[in-house]
Amino acid sequence: MFNNVLKKISEKGEKTGWTYIDIPQKMAAQIKPGYKKSFRIKGKIDDYNITGLALLPMGEGNFILAINGSLRKAIKKIHGALVKVELEEDSALSILSPDMIACLQDEPEALNYFNSLPGSHQNWFSNWVKSAKTTLTSTRRIAAVVKACQMKLGYSELIKSYKGH
């Protein structure tokens, strides 16, 4: 367990504006020794349970934990606030949206591209589909994922293009 300050990325490409927690190399090594790629964690921020979040590598063995708006709202904190952090590796496998996979299987080229993506990227697509609140929204998102994979777009490119819909 450690205390840390919520920080905000001022300018760093697609991460500009993100709120995050620094995870120094020493702490990351305690969670998953010798690992330099993104990996899933679970634990607590203050007294709020978290699961399935990813530590993202930032170079030289250091990582960040992105704190999205809904998580900031849940812990009632903004950047600059001090938080109590308790983390461990989350080895539970994420289950991809079966409907999304079924639709991708109808488009072999899209499926091949999707399968070439790292697991964390596949999860981003799937979690976006699974977070839809209606069947119509889910259907639209699945169609957008298939089209994005046909065009060999990443998740952030998909979201940027989808916002116009």
mmCIF file of the C-alpha atoms, coordinates in Angstrom:
data_MODEL
# 
_entry.id   MODEL 
# 
loop_
_atom_site.group_PDB 
_atom_site.id 
_atom_site.type_symbol 
_atom_site.label_atom_id 
_atom_site.label_alt_id 
_atom_site.label_comp_id 
_atom_site.label_asym_id 
_atom_site.label_entity_id 
_atom_site.label_seq_id 
_atom_site.pdbx_PDB_ins_code 
_atom_site.Cartn_x 
_atom_site.Cartn_y 
_atom_site.Cartn_z 
_atom_site.occupancy 
_atom_site.B_iso_or_equiv 
_atom_site.pdbx_formal_charge 
_atom_site.auth_seq_id 
_atom_site.auth_comp_id 
_atom_site.auth_asym_id 
_atom_site.auth_atom_id 
_atom_site.pdbx_PDB_model_num 
ATOM 1   C CA . MET A 1 1   ? 0.000   0.000   0.000   1.00 0.00 ? 1   MET A CA 1 
ATOM 2   C CA . PHE A 1 2   ? 1.251   3.496   -0.821  1.00 0.00 ? 2   PHE A CA 1 
ATOM 3   C CA . ASN A 1 3   ? 0.021   7.058   -1.142  1.00 0.00 ? 3   ASN A CA 1 
ATOM 4   C CA . ASN A 1 4   ? 0.194   8.889   -4.445  1.00 0.00 ? 4   ASN A CA 1 
ATOM 5   C CA . VAL A 1 5   ? -1.055  12.083  -6.068  1.00 0.00 ? 5   VAL A CA 1 
ATOM 6   C CA . LEU A 1 6   ? -3.436  12.047  -9.032  1.00 0.00 ? 6   LEU A CA 1 
ATOM 7   C CA . LYS A 1 7   ? -1.611  13.769  -11.883 1.00 0.00 ? 7   LYS A CA 1 
ATOM 8   C CA . LYS A 1 8   ? -2.723  15.006  -15.292 1.00 0.00 ? 8   LYS A CA 1 
ATOM 9   C CA . ILE A 1 9   ? -0.803  14.540  -18.555 1.00 0.00 ? 9   ILE A CA 1 
ATOM 10  C CA . SER A 1 10  ? -0.398  17.942  -20.196 1.00 0.00 ? 10  SER A CA 1 
ATOM 11  C CA . GLU A 1 11  ? 0.962   16.919  -23.615 1.00 0.00 ? 11  GLU A CA 1 
ATOM 12  C CA . LYS A 1 12  ? 1.759   13.360  -24.640 1.00 0.00 ? 12  LYS A CA 1 
ATOM 13  C CA . GLY A 1 13  ? -0.032  12.480  -27.884 1.00 0.00 ? 13  GLY A CA 1 
ATOM 14  C CA . GLU A 1 14  ? -3.181  10.440  -27.398 1.00 0.00 ? 14  GLU A CA 1 
ATOM 15  C CA . LYS A 1 15  ? -2.712  10.450  -23.606 1.00 0.00 ? 15  LYS A CA 1 
ATOM 16  C CA . THR A 1 16  ? -3.001  14.264  -23.366 1.00 0.00 ? 16  THR A CA 1 
ATOM 17  C CA . GLY A 1 17  ? -5.471  15.178  -20.633 1.00 0.00 ? 17  GLY A CA 1 
ATOM 18  C CA . TRP A 1 18  ? -5.423  11.790  -18.903 1.00 0.00 ? 18  TRP A CA 1 
ATOM 19  C CA . THR A 1 19  ? -5.532  11.709  -15.106 1.00 0.00 ? 19  THR A CA 1 
ATOM 20  C CA . TYR A 1 20  ? -3.223  9.033   -13.745 1.00 0.00 ? 20  TYR A CA 1 
ATOM 21  C CA . ILE A 1 21  ? -1.168  7.655   -10.871 1.00 0.00 ? 21  ILE A CA 1 
ATOM 22  C CA . ASP A 1 22  ? 2.597   7.154   -11.287 1.00 0.00 ? 22  ASP A CA 1 
ATOM 23  C CA . ILE A 1 23  ? 3.728   3.607   -10.564 1.00 0.00 ? 23  ILE A CA 1 
ATOM 24  C CA . PRO A 1 24  ? 7.529   3.664   -10.187 1.00 0.00 ? 24  PRO A CA 1 
ATOM 25  C CA . GLN A 1 25  ? 9.596   0.740   -11.462 1.00 0.00 ? 25  GLN A CA 1 
ATOM 26  C CA . LYS A 1 26  ? 10.252  -0.537  -7.929  1.00 0.00 ? 26  LYS A CA 1 
ATOM 27  C CA . MET A 1 27  ? 6.526   -0.810  -7.149  1.00 0.00 ? 27  MET A CA 1 
ATOM 28  C CA . ALA A 1 28  ? 5.665   -2.298  -10.556 1.00 0.00 ? 28  ALA A CA 1 
ATOM 29  C CA . ALA A 1 29  ? 8.385   -4.917  -9.998  1.00 0.00 ? 29  ALA A CA 1 
ATOM 30  C CA . GLN A 1 30  ? 6.733   -5.884  -6.698  1.00 0.00 ? 30  GLN A CA 1 
ATOM 31  C CA . ILE A 1 31  ? 3.431   -6.445  -8.515  1.00 0.00 ? 31  ILE A CA 1 
ATOM 32  C CA . LYS A 1 32  ? 4.847   -8.270  -11.575 1.00 0.00 ? 32  LYS A CA 1 
ATOM 33  C CA . PRO A 1 33  ? 8.639   -8.728  -11.401 1.00 0.00 ? 33  PRO A CA 1 
ATOM 34  C CA . GLY A 1 34  ? 10.635  -8.153  -14.603 1.00 0.00 ? 34  GLY A CA 1 
ATOM 35  C CA . TYR A 1 35  ? 7.588   -7.282  -16.713 1.00 0.00 ? 35  TYR A CA 1 
ATOM 36  C CA . LYS A 1 36  ? 7.848   -4.284  -19.044 1.00 0.00 ? 36  LYS A CA 1 
ATOM 37  C CA . LYS A 1 37  ? 4.533   -4.457  -20.970 1.00 0.00 ? 37  LYS A CA 1 
ATOM 38  C CA . SER A 1 38  ? 1.005   -3.439  -20.009 1.00 0.00 ? 38  SER A CA 1 
ATOM 39  C CA . PHE A 1 39  ? -0.682  -5.791  -17.528 1.00 0.00 ? 39  PHE A CA 1 
ATOM 40  C CA . ARG A 1 40  ? -3.931  -5.995  -15.570 1.00 0.00 ? 40  ARG A CA 1 
ATOM 41  C CA . ILE A 1 41  ? -4.192  -5.086  -11.910 1.00 0.00 ? 41  ILE A CA 1 
ATOM 42  C CA . LYS A 1 42  ? -6.811  -5.104  -9.159  1.00 0.00 ? 42  LYS A CA 1 
ATOM 43  C CA . GLY A 1 43  ? -6.918  -3.640  -5.680  1.00 0.00 ? 43  GLY A CA 1 
ATOM 44  C CA . LYS A 1 44  ? -8.151  -0.447  -4.055  1.00 0.00 ? 44  LYS A CA 1 
ATOM 45  C CA . ILE A 1 45  ? -7.904  3.278   -4.557  1.00 0.00 ? 45  ILE A CA 1 
ATOM 46  C CA . ASP A 1 46  ? -8.807  4.801   -1.220  1.00 0.00 ? 46  ASP A CA 1 
ATOM 47  C CA . ASP A 1 47  ? -11.620 2.426   -0.156  1.00 0.00 ? 47  ASP A CA 1 
ATOM 48  C CA . TYR A 1 48  ? -12.923 1.823   -3.685  1.00 0.00 ? 48  TYR A CA 1 
ATOM 49  C CA . ASN A 1 49  ? -12.335 -1.656  -5.164  1.00 0.00 ? 49  ASN A CA 1 
ATOM 50  C CA . ILE A 1 50  ? -10.890 -1.771  -8.677  1.00 0.00 ? 50  ILE A CA 1 
ATOM 51  C CA . THR A 1 51  ? -10.409 -4.714  -11.001 1.00 0.00 ? 51  THR A CA 1 
ATOM 52  C CA . GLY A 1 52  ? -9.317  -5.337  -14.579 1.00 0.00 ? 52  GLY A CA 1 
ATOM 53  C CA . LEU A 1 53  ? -7.486  -2.013  -14.972 1.00 0.00 ? 53  LEU A CA 1 
ATOM 54  C CA . ALA A 1 54  ? -4.188  -1.897  -16.834 1.00 0.00 ? 54  ALA A CA 1 
ATOM 55  C CA . LEU A 1 55  ? -0.818  -0.522  -15.798 1.00 0.00 ? 55  LEU A CA 1 
ATOM 56  C CA . LEU A 1 56  ? 0.648   1.152   -18.868 1.00 0.00 ? 56  LEU A CA 1 
ATOM 57  C CA . PRO A 1 57  ? 4.423   1.289   -19.450 1.00 0.00 ? 57  PRO A CA 1 
ATOM 58  C CA . MET A 1 58  ? 5.907   4.797   -19.641 1.00 0.00 ? 58  MET A CA 1 
ATOM 59  C CA . GLY A 1 59  ? 9.571   3.918   -20.149 1.00 0.00 ? 59  GLY A CA 1 
ATOM 60  C CA . GLU A 1 60  ? 12.553  3.026   -17.972 1.00 0.00 ? 60  GLU A CA 1 
ATOM 61  C CA . GLY A 1 61  ? 10.430  0.440   -16.105 1.00 0.00 ? 61  GLY A CA 1 
ATOM 62  C CA . ASN A 1 62  ? 7.902   2.990   -14.840 1.00 0.00 ? 62  ASN A CA 1 
ATOM 63  C CA . PHE A 1 63  ? 4.145   2.629   -15.357 1.00 0.00 ? 63  PHE A CA 1 
ATOM 64  C CA . ILE A 1 64  ? 0.994   4.698   -14.997 1.00 0.00 ? 64  ILE A CA 1 
ATOM 65  C CA . LEU A 1 65  ? -2.512  3.760   -13.935 1.00 0.00 ? 65  LEU A CA 1 
ATOM 66  C CA . ALA A 1 66  ? -5.063  5.838   -15.867 1.00 0.00 ? 66  ALA A CA 1 
ATOM 67  C CA . ILE A 1 67  ? -7.940  7.072   -13.697 1.00 0.00 ? 67  ILE A CA 1 
ATOM 68  C CA . ASN A 1 68  ? -10.970 7.719   -15.915 1.00 0.00 ? 68  ASN A CA 1 
ATOM 69  C CA . GLY A 1 69  ? -13.851 10.072  -15.129 1.00 0.00 ? 69  GLY A CA 1 
ATOM 70  C CA . SER A 1 70  ? -16.163 7.447   -13.661 1.00 0.00 ? 70  SER A CA 1 
ATOM 71  C CA . LEU A 1 71  ? -13.419 6.200   -11.334 1.00 0.00 ? 71  LEU A CA 1 
ATOM 72  C CA . ARG A 1 72  ? -12.558 9.769   -10.264 1.00 0.00 ? 72  ARG A CA 1 
ATOM 73  C CA . LYS A 1 73  ? -16.243 10.326  -9.542  1.00 0.00 ? 73  LYS A CA 1 
ATOM 74  C CA . ALA A 1 74  ? -16.454 7.089   -7.527  1.00 0.00 ? 74  ALA A CA 1 
ATOM 75  C CA . ILE A 1 75  ? -13.466 8.053   -5.350  1.00 0.00 ? 75  ILE A CA 1 
ATOM 76  C CA . LYS A 1 76  ? -14.571 11.721  -5.290  1.00 0.00 ? 76  LYS A CA 1 
ATOM 77  C CA . LYS A 1 77  ? -11.116 12.997  -6.268  1.00 0.00 ? 77  LYS A CA 1 
ATOM 78  C CA . ILE A 1 78  ? -9.612  15.177  -9.025  1.00 0.00 ? 78  ILE A CA 1 
ATOM 79  C CA . HIS A 1 79  ? -6.027  15.638  -10.209 1.00 0.00 ? 79  HIS A CA 1 
ATOM 80  C CA . GLY A 1 80  ? -3.831  16.999  -7.439  1.00 0.00 ? 80  GLY A CA 1 
ATOM 81  C CA . ALA A 1 81  ? -5.604  14.932  -4.759  1.00 0.00 ? 81  ALA A CA 1 
ATOM 82  C CA . LEU A 1 82  ? -3.785  12.404  -2.591  1.00 0.00 ? 82  LEU A CA 1 
ATOM 83  C CA . VAL A 1 83  ? -5.032  8.808   -2.835  1.00 0.00 ? 83  VAL A CA 1 
ATOM 84  C CA . LYS A 1 84  ? -4.218  5.604   -0.966  1.00 0.00 ? 84  LYS A CA 1 
ATOM 85  C CA . VAL A 1 85  ? -3.354  2.844   -3.470  1.00 0.00 ? 85  VAL A CA 1 
ATOM 86  C CA . GLU A 1 86  ? -3.232  -0.909  -2.983  1.00 0.00 ? 86  GLU A CA 1 
ATOM 87  C CA . LEU A 1 87  ? -2.489  -3.000  -6.105  1.00 0.00 ? 87  LEU A CA 1 
ATOM 88  C CA . GLU A 1 88  ? -1.833  -6.576  -7.149  1.00 0.00 ? 88  GLU A CA 1 
ATOM 89  C CA . GLU A 1 89  ? -1.804  -8.391  -10.473 1.00 0.00 ? 89  GLU A CA 1 
ATOM 90  C CA . ASP A 1 90  ? -5.249  -9.321  -11.810 1.00 0.00 ? 90  ASP A CA 1 
ATOM 91  C CA . SER A 1 91  ? -4.699  -12.639 -13.544 1.00 0.00 ? 91  SER A CA 1 
ATOM 92  C CA . ALA A 1 92  ? -8.396  -13.228 -14.318 1.00 0.00 ? 92  ALA A CA 1 
ATOM 93  C CA . LEU A 1 93  ? -8.868  -13.519 -18.055 1.00 0.00 ? 93  LEU A CA 1 
ATOM 94  C CA . SER A 1 94  ? -11.250 -11.109 -19.688 1.00 0.00 ? 94  SER A CA 1 
ATOM 95  C CA . ILE A 1 95  ? -14.007 -12.712 -21.774 1.00 0.00 ? 95  ILE A CA 1 
ATOM 96  C CA . LEU A 1 96  ? -14.442 -11.117 -25.193 1.00 0.00 ? 96  LEU A CA 1 
ATOM 97  C CA . SER A 1 97  ? -17.943 -10.245 -26.422 1.00 0.00 ? 97  SER A CA 1 
ATOM 98  C CA . PRO A 1 98  ? -19.286 -13.443 -28.064 1.00 0.00 ? 98  PRO A CA 1 
ATOM 99  C CA . ASP A 1 99  ? -21.513 -11.406 -30.421 1.00 0.00 ? 99  ASP A CA 1 
ATOM 100 C CA . MET A 1 100 ? -18.559 -9.303  -31.546 1.00 0.00 ? 100 MET A CA 1 
ATOM 101 C CA . ILE A 1 101 ? -16.415 -12.399 -32.154 1.00 0.00 ? 101 ILE A CA 1 
ATOM 102 C CA . ALA A 1 102 ? -19.245 -14.069 -34.115 1.00 0.00 ? 102 ALA A CA 1 
ATOM 103 C CA . CYS A 1 103 ? -19.531 -11.036 -36.395 1.00 0.00 ? 103 CYS A CA 1 
ATOM 104 C CA . LEU A 1 104 ? -15.765 -10.836 -36.851 1.00 0.00 ? 104 LEU A CA 1 
ATOM 105 C CA . GLN A 1 105 ? -15.765 -14.521 -37.875 1.00 0.00 ? 105 GLN A CA 1 
ATOM 106 C CA . ASP A 1 106 ? -18.023 -13.577 -40.803 1.00 0.00 ? 106 ASP A CA 1 
ATOM 107 C CA . GLU A 1 107 ? -15.226 -11.278 -42.041 1.00 0.00 ? 107 GLU A CA 1 
ATOM 108 C CA . PRO A 1 108 ? -11.955 -13.301 -42.094 1.00 0.00 ? 108 PRO A CA 1 
ATOM 109 C CA . GLU A 1 109 ? -9.743  -10.304 -42.944 1.00 0.00 ? 109 GLU A CA 1 
ATOM 110 C CA . ALA A 1 110 ? -11.177 -8.315  -40.029 1.00 0.00 ? 110 ALA A CA 1 
ATOM 111 C CA . LEU A 1 111 ? -10.822 -11.317 -37.715 1.00 0.00 ? 111 LEU A CA 1 
ATOM 112 C CA . ASN A 1 112 ? -7.174  -11.809 -38.744 1.00 0.00 ? 112 ASN A CA 1 
ATOM 113 C CA . TYR A 1 113 ? -6.426  -8.171  -37.941 1.00 0.00 ? 113 TYR A CA 1 
ATOM 114 C CA . PHE A 1 114 ? -8.297  -8.390  -34.615 1.00 0.00 ? 114 PHE A CA 1 
ATOM 115 C CA . ASN A 1 115 ? -6.369  -11.552 -33.666 1.00 0.00 ? 115 ASN A CA 1 
ATOM 116 C CA . SER A 1 116 ? -3.077  -9.791  -34.486 1.00 0.00 ? 116 SER A CA 1 
ATOM 117 C CA . LEU A 1 117 ? -3.771  -7.152  -31.819 1.00 0.00 ? 117 LEU A CA 1 
ATOM 118 C CA . PRO A 1 118 ? -2.400  -7.490  -28.277 1.00 0.00 ? 118 PRO A CA 1 
ATOM 119 C CA . GLY A 1 119 ? -4.912  -8.919  -25.794 1.00 0.00 ? 119 GLY A CA 1 
ATOM 120 C CA . SER A 1 120 ? -5.289  -5.565  -24.051 1.00 0.00 ? 120 SER A CA 1 
ATOM 121 C CA . HIS A 1 121 ? -6.314  -3.927  -27.354 1.00 0.00 ? 121 HIS A CA 1 
ATOM 122 C CA . GLN A 1 122 ? -8.806  -6.716  -28.061 1.00 0.00 ? 122 GLN A CA 1 
ATOM 123 C CA . ASN A 1 123 ? -10.263 -6.079  -24.592 1.00 0.00 ? 123 ASN A CA 1 
ATOM 124 C CA . TRP A 1 124 ? -10.672 -2.358  -25.342 1.00 0.00 ? 124 TRP A CA 1 
ATOM 125 C CA . PHE A 1 125 ? -12.820 -3.189  -28.380 1.00 0.00 ? 125 PHE A CA 1 
ATOM 126 C CA . SER A 1 126 ? -14.785 -5.834  -26.500 1.00 0.00 ? 126 SER A CA 1 
ATOM 127 C CA . ASN A 1 127 ? -15.336 -3.740  -23.372 1.00 0.00 ? 127 ASN A CA 1 
ATOM 128 C CA . TRP A 1 128 ? -16.632 -0.877  -25.511 1.00 0.00 ? 128 TRP A CA 1 
ATOM 129 C CA . VAL A 1 129 ? -19.173 -3.237  -27.092 1.00 0.00 ? 129 VAL A CA 1 
ATOM 130 C CA . LYS A 1 130 ? -20.123 -4.789  -23.729 1.00 0.00 ? 130 LYS A CA 1 
ATOM 131 C CA . SER A 1 131 ? -20.595 -1.365  -22.105 1.00 0.00 ? 131 SER A CA 1 
ATOM 132 C CA . ALA A 1 132 ? -23.468 -0.503  -24.472 1.00 0.00 ? 132 ALA A CA 1 
ATOM 133 C CA . LYS A 1 133 ? -26.694 0.024   -22.555 1.00 0.00 ? 133 LYS A CA 1 
ATOM 134 C CA . THR A 1 134 ? -29.065 -1.017  -25.357 1.00 0.00 ? 134 THR A CA 1 
ATOM 135 C CA . THR A 1 135 ? -29.123 -3.754  -27.986 1.00 0.00 ? 135 THR A CA 1 
ATOM 136 C CA . LEU A 1 136 ? -29.211 -1.126  -30.725 1.00 0.00 ? 136 LEU A CA 1 
ATOM 137 C CA . THR A 1 137 ? -26.073 0.580   -29.388 1.00 0.00 ? 137 THR A CA 1 
ATOM 138 C CA . SER A 1 138 ? -24.328 -2.784  -29.010 1.00 0.00 ? 138 SER A CA 1 
ATOM 139 C CA . THR A 1 139 ? -25.213 -3.708  -32.598 1.00 0.00 ? 139 THR A CA 1 
ATOM 140 C CA . ARG A 1 140 ? -23.908 -0.385  -33.896 1.00 0.00 ? 140 ARG A CA 1 
ATOM 141 C CA . ARG A 1 141 ? -20.695 -0.770  -31.935 1.00 0.00 ? 141 ARG A CA 1 
ATOM 142 C CA . ILE A 1 142 ? -20.127 -4.309  -33.206 1.00 0.00 ? 142 ILE A CA 1 
ATOM 143 C CA . ALA A 1 143 ? -20.582 -3.083  -36.789 1.00 0.00 ? 143 ALA A CA 1 
ATOM 144 C CA . ALA A 1 144 ? -18.113 -0.259  -36.079 1.00 0.00 ? 144 ALA A CA 1 
ATOM 145 C CA . VAL A 1 145 ? -15.557 -2.726  -34.659 1.00 0.00 ? 145 VAL A CA 1 
ATOM 146 C CA . VAL A 1 146 ? -15.832 -4.995  -37.708 1.00 0.00 ? 146 VAL A CA 1 
ATOM 147 C CA . LYS A 1 147 ? -15.435 -2.029  -40.068 1.00 0.00 ? 147 LYS A CA 1 
ATOM 148 C CA . ALA A 1 148 ? -12.486 -0.683  -38.059 1.00 0.00 ? 148 ALA A CA 1 
ATOM 149 C CA . CYS A 1 149 ? -10.773 -4.075  -38.186 1.00 0.00 ? 149 CYS A CA 1 
ATOM 150 C CA . GLN A 1 150 ? -11.366 -4.279  -41.941 1.00 0.00 ? 150 GLN A CA 1 
ATOM 151 C CA . MET A 1 151 ? -9.665  -0.881  -42.219 1.00 0.00 ? 151 MET A CA 1 
ATOM 152 C CA . LYS A 1 152 ? -6.924  -1.994  -39.768 1.00 0.00 ? 152 LYS A CA 1 
ATOM 153 C CA . LEU A 1 153 ? -7.707  0.799   -37.305 1.00 0.00 ? 153 LEU A CA 1 
ATOM 154 C CA . GLY A 1 154 ? -6.735  0.760   -33.661 1.00 0.00 ? 154 GLY A CA 1 
ATOM 155 C CA . TYR A 1 155 ? -9.175  1.365   -30.824 1.00 0.00 ? 155 TYR A CA 1 
ATOM 156 C CA . SER A 1 156 ? -8.388  5.081   -30.429 1.00 0.00 ? 156 SER A CA 1 
ATOM 157 C CA . GLU A 1 157 ? -8.828  5.600   -34.193 1.00 0.00 ? 157 GLU A CA 1 
ATOM 158 C CA . LEU A 1 158 ? -12.176 3.791   -34.022 1.00 0.00 ? 158 LEU A CA 1 
ATOM 159 C CA . ILE A 1 159 ? -13.407 5.967   -31.160 1.00 0.00 ? 159 ILE A CA 1 
ATOM 160 C CA . LYS A 1 160 ? -12.336 9.163   -32.921 1.00 0.00 ? 160 LYS A CA 1 
ATOM 161 C CA . SER A 1 161 ? -14.164 8.151   -36.108 1.00 0.00 ? 161 SER A CA 1 
ATOM 162 C CA . TYR A 1 162 ? -17.222 6.890   -34.185 1.00 0.00 ? 162 TYR A CA 1 
ATOM 163 C CA . LYS A 1 163 ? -17.779 10.133  -32.266 1.00 0.00 ? 163 LYS A CA 1 
ATOM 164 C CA . GLY A 1 164 ? -19.168 11.688  -35.451 1.00 0.00 ? 164 GLY A CA 1 
ATOM 165 C CA . HIS A 1 165 ? -22.055 9.182   -35.511 1.00 0.00 ? 165 HIS A CA 1 
# 
